[in-house]
Each structure stands twice: as C-alpha cells, then as structure tokens.
Amino acid sequence: MPMMKKSEFGGGKEGNKYCTHCTYPNGDLKPQHEIREGMILYTIKTRGWDRAKAAQFVDEHMAGMPAWK
C-alpha cells in the first residue's frame, strides 16, 4: 500500500515500512497468517470470489509484498 499520510504508516509512525493494515496499533507487524486471512475475507467480500480463488489471488499478491518476500 502506498503510504502518503502519517496515519497510513503502521502505528502512525512515519518511516515504518509497514502500513496500518499490516500492523498492530503500536506499529509492530502482525503475523503473516493473520494478514492473509483478513485479505482473503476482504477479497471474497469485495470481489465476490469463492475462497479458493481469493486465497490464490492473495497468496500471489502477498508474495510481492516486502514483509512476506
């Protein structure tokens, strides 16, 4: 996620390399399985895909994210 505003950085800390969606309120990175599950559920909700298709999409997307390379 491109982070342009302070509120988009994990913990509201400019310079944190992880966004607010991937971190706890203090800015620490959440575990990969927690992020993956949230992204799968969001993808199902917003795209109307079944779980298998959403999981494949999320796994491919996460493979390119700095935290999960």
ABEGO torsion letter per residue (X at the ends): XBBABAAABBGGBBGBABBAAABBAAGBBBBAAAAAAAAAAAAAAAAGBBAAAAAAAAAAAAAABAAAX
